[in-house]
Amino acid sequence: MKFPKFENLCSKDKLHPAMTYVMFTKDYIVATDAYILGWVKSSVLIEPTTLDELFKDDDQLFIHASEWKKIGGKDIVNIEKQGDFLTCSTLKDTIAIRFFKDGHYLNWKA
């Protein structure tokens, strides 16, 4: 399944740096610019066993919009965590995107 183009939903406002990231958790992938909110259940895009492996040490990962753009709209068939990078494989190539563990995201469920 193609990953959503959430880079288009992220804020470009440097006054709100948290909203320039896509939040990726075991349950949801979320992006917002404070006007538009996009979310998808992680299990729709990624196998539950892969999610268990990705999030065995971390609750959430933050991926900057410029990094997410590398996988947005692509059909990712495999994803693995290697250090501070997610290695995302398509049928044609492999893409490494950097993530951050530290940070907080707004209360998007409110």
Backbone bond lengths (Angstrom), bond angles and torsions (degrees), N, CA, C in turn:
res aa  C-N    CA-C-N  psi(-1)  N-CA   C-N-CA  omega(-1)  CA-C   N-CA-C  phi
1 M - - - 1.452 - - 1.525 108.98 -
2 K 1.307 115.43 142.84 1.460 120.03 -179.15 1.521 110.99 -73.88
3 F 1.319 115.04 138.53 1.451 120.73 176.50 1.524 108.77 -75.82
4 P 1.331 117.77 140.13 1.472 120.30 -178.20 1.531 111.53 -65.51
5 K 1.309 115.55 152.81 1.466 121.36 178.33 1.530 109.55 -84.50
6 F 1.318 115.67 62.60 1.462 121.13 -177.13 1.523 112.95 -67.76
7 E 1.323 118.15 -14.64 1.462 119.23 176.88 1.527 110.88 -61.18
8 N 1.332 116.72 -25.56 1.467 120.96 178.47 1.525 112.43 -75.50
9 L 1.323 117.53 -18.62 1.465 121.42 179.74 1.519 112.85 -92.03
10 C 1.322 117.36 -16.90 1.463 120.53 -177.07 1.521 111.15 -72.78
11 S 1.316 114.37 148.12 1.456 120.81 177.46 1.528 110.35 -69.10
12 K 1.304 115.91 150.10 1.466 121.28 173.49 1.525 109.75 -109.36
13 D 1.330 115.16 7.53 1.456 123.75 -177.00 1.520 110.35 -82.49
14 K 1.324 117.21 117.40 1.463 121.01 -179.03 1.531 112.63 -71.15
15 L 1.335 117.21 -11.82 1.463 120.25 176.85 1.531 111.58 -77.38
16 H 1.327 116.63 -16.46 1.461 122.13 179.20 1.527 109.26 -125.30
17 P 1.319 117.71 69.56 1.465 120.22 -172.98 1.528 114.45 -61.98
18 A 1.323 118.67 -29.43 1.469 119.83 -179.79 1.522 111.21 -62.53
19 M 1.316 116.47 -30.99 1.461 119.97 -177.41 1.527 113.01 -84.69
20 T 1.328 117.57 2.88 1.465 120.31 173.86 1.528 110.40 -90.34
21 Y 1.328 116.29 5.05 1.469 122.62 -179.02 1.524 111.08 -116.64
22 V 1.313 114.44 155.20 1.455 122.38 168.56 1.522 105.69 -96.98
23 M 1.327 116.82 129.59 1.464 120.56 177.52 1.530 107.85 -93.62
24 F 1.321 115.62 128.59 1.453 122.58 -176.06 1.525 107.52 -122.17
25 T 1.320 117.10 115.14 1.463 121.91 177.11 1.528 108.81 -122.96
26 K 1.305 115.48 175.44 1.462 120.36 178.07 1.527 111.04 -63.29
27 D 1.327 116.46 -27.49 1.458 121.29 -176.70 1.530 114.25 -97.15
28 Y 1.337 117.29 -39.12 1.463 120.81 -172.76 1.525 112.05 -140.90
29 I 1.332 114.23 156.69 1.459 122.69 166.54 1.527 104.83 -119.61
30 V 1.350 116.62 125.67 1.463 121.53 -169.81 1.529 110.77 -132.79
31 A 1.330 115.46 141.47 1.466 121.17 172.59 1.526 108.58 -145.59
32 T 1.331 115.48 146.50 1.466 120.09 178.70 1.524 110.26 -156.92
33 D 1.329 114.31 154.87 1.465 120.83 170.46 1.528 109.95 -116.47
34 A 1.317 117.28 16.11 1.464 127.35 -178.45 1.528 112.45 82.99
35 Y 1.316 118.14 -13.12 1.465 121.37 175.55 1.520 110.99 -106.81
36 I 1.315 115.00 -39.92 1.461 121.54 -179.60 1.517 108.04 -121.16
37 L 1.323 115.61 134.10 1.463 121.73 179.27 1.524 108.50 -118.53
38 G 1.319 115.77 129.29 1.455 120.67 175.21 1.511 110.00 -123.35
39 W 1.305 116.72 137.50 1.456 120.34 177.42 1.522 109.18 -150.51
40 V 1.308 114.18 154.52 1.457 121.52 176.43 1.528 106.81 -146.53
41 K 1.315 116.74 145.29 1.457 119.75 174.72 1.519 108.82 -68.37
42 S 1.303 116.69 130.79 1.461 121.72 -178.06 1.523 111.68 -58.00
43 S 1.325 116.52 -35.76 1.460 120.80 -176.80 1.534 112.94 -68.56
44 V 1.330 117.41 -14.45 1.462 120.50 175.42 1.531 109.95 -72.62
45 L 1.336 116.47 -31.71 1.458 122.00 -176.36 1.526 114.02 -100.10
46 I 1.339 116.25 -27.72 1.466 120.38 -170.86 1.525 109.38 -131.92
47 E 1.312 115.58 139.48 1.471 121.28 178.38 1.532 110.84 -59.68
48 P 1.337 118.20 140.98 1.462 121.25 -179.97 1.535 114.22 -55.83
49 T 1.322 118.27 -36.89 1.472 119.76 179.58 1.527 110.94 -67.35
50 T 1.330 116.82 -35.11 1.468 120.85 176.49 1.524 110.08 -68.34
51 L 1.326 117.07 -40.08 1.468 120.63 177.01 1.521 111.13 -62.58
52 D 1.321 116.79 -41.46 1.474 120.30 177.25 1.520 110.57 -58.34
53 E 1.314 116.96 -42.43 1.460 121.58 179.80 1.530 111.63 -68.44
54 L 1.331 117.09 -42.22 1.466 120.74 -179.57 1.525 112.61 -64.34
55 F 1.337 116.11 -35.97 1.466 119.93 -173.15 1.522 113.58 -111.68
56 K 1.323 117.99 26.17 1.465 119.13 178.20 1.528 112.06 -71.38
57 D 1.347 117.59 -25.99 1.470 120.96 -179.56 1.527 113.78 -110.97
58 D 1.317 117.53 -15.86 1.466 121.75 -174.10 1.527 110.46 -130.73
59 D 1.348 115.57 147.62 1.457 120.51 176.74 1.516 112.16 -83.97
60 Q 1.335 115.39 -35.59 1.455 119.81 -175.95 1.522 110.17 -151.94
61 L 1.314 114.82 153.84 1.454 121.95 176.54 1.524 107.64 -125.84
62 F 1.316 116.38 145.50 1.453 122.22 178.71 1.519 108.47 -115.23
63 I 1.321 116.09 124.94 1.458 121.94 -177.76 1.525 107.95 -120.78
64 H 1.331 115.90 120.65 1.462 119.88 -178.75 1.528 109.68 -63.07
65 A 1.326 115.81 148.31 1.468 121.30 -178.10 1.529 112.08 -55.50
66 S 1.332 116.75 -36.46 1.470 119.78 -179.95 1.530 111.57 -66.83
67 E 1.324 117.29 -29.42 1.463 121.39 175.68 1.532 110.47 -79.60
68 W 1.334 116.18 -42.40 1.474 120.10 179.88 1.532 110.74 -60.00
69 K 1.325 116.16 -31.75 1.465 120.97 -178.94 1.529 111.74 -57.34
70 K 1.326 116.77 -27.16 1.466 121.15 179.79 1.531 112.29 -66.58
71 I 1.348 117.03 -26.06 1.472 119.99 -178.37 1.523 113.20 -114.81
72 G 1.320 117.87 -12.50 1.457 121.33 179.85 1.527 111.15 -60.06
73 G 1.310 116.58 127.22 1.451 121.75 -179.64 1.520 114.55 84.03
74 K 1.322 117.24 -1.47 1.468 120.92 -179.65 1.527 110.58 -97.69
75 D 1.309 115.33 150.94 1.456 122.37 177.50 1.529 108.10 -88.58
76 I 1.330 116.29 98.35 1.460 121.85 -177.81 1.528 108.56 -87.05
77 V 1.337 116.23 125.21 1.463 120.39 -178.23 1.525 112.70 -101.54
78 N 1.344 116.53 -19.82 1.469 120.15 178.25 1.525 108.54 -152.24
79 I 1.324 115.38 145.96 1.464 120.54 178.91 1.521 108.23 -142.34
80 E 1.340 116.05 133.64 1.460 122.49 -179.65 1.520 109.53 -137.77
81 K 1.337 115.58 152.14 1.457 120.75 176.59 1.521 108.40 -98.27
82 Q 1.331 116.22 127.79 1.459 122.33 177.43 1.518 107.99 -134.11
83 G 1.316 116.23 100.97 1.462 120.48 -177.14 1.512 110.18 64.96
84 D 1.337 116.27 -124.47 1.468 122.10 178.77 1.523 112.28 -97.65
85 F 1.321 116.57 22.54 1.453 121.34 -178.47 1.521 110.82 -129.08
86 L 1.330 115.08 148.00 1.457 121.31 167.37 1.520 106.00 -102.20
87 T 1.312 115.95 127.40 1.453 121.14 176.91 1.519 107.27 -97.89
88 C 1.307 115.97 113.52 1.464 122.65 -175.26 1.522 108.67 -110.50
89 S 1.319 116.27 123.43 1.457 121.01 -177.72 1.516 111.20 -106.94
90 T 1.328 114.94 133.86 1.454 121.84 170.02 1.529 106.44 -105.24
91 L 1.297 117.59 -176.81 1.461 119.72 177.05 1.527 111.64 -68.87
92 K 1.350 116.82 -22.16 1.467 120.57 -176.03 1.518 114.93 -103.40
93 D 1.326 117.35 -34.56 1.461 118.83 -174.45 1.520 112.16 -152.29
94 T 1.329 115.41 178.10 1.460 122.58 178.17 1.522 108.46 -120.59
95 I 1.333 115.86 135.40 1.459 122.46 -176.31 1.524 108.06 -123.07
96 A 1.326 116.71 129.83 1.461 121.38 176.37 1.524 108.57 -102.86
97 I 1.333 116.59 128.25 1.461 120.88 176.38 1.528 109.31 -124.25
98 R 1.306 115.12 137.68 1.466 121.43 -177.96 1.526 109.95 -82.04
99 F 1.329 115.82 141.69 1.459 120.45 175.00 1.521 109.56 -130.36
100 F 1.315 115.13 164.03 1.459 122.80 176.27 1.517 108.24 -122.75
101 K 1.319 116.28 143.59 1.466 121.16 -179.22 1.518 111.38 -93.00
102 D 1.324 115.76 -33.31 1.463 120.28 -174.47 1.518 111.11 -88.84
103 G 1.299 114.12 143.80 1.451 119.87 177.61 1.518 109.84 140.93
104 H 1.305 114.92 178.46 1.458 120.05 176.09 1.518 108.22 -141.85
105 Y 1.293 114.72 153.54 1.460 121.71 -178.47 1.509 107.43 -118.98
106 L 1.307 116.72 154.97 1.444 118.86 -179.75 1.524 110.77 -64.85
107 N 1.317 116.36 162.69 1.450 121.63 -179.53 1.529 108.43 -77.11
108 W 1.309 116.19 83.80 1.454 121.92 -172.47 1.514 113.01 -73.20
109 K 1.320 118.66 -18.28 1.463 121.41 -178.54 1.535 111.98 -81.42
110 A 1.324 116.86 -13.78 1.478 120.50 -176.38 1.500 113.08 -68.27
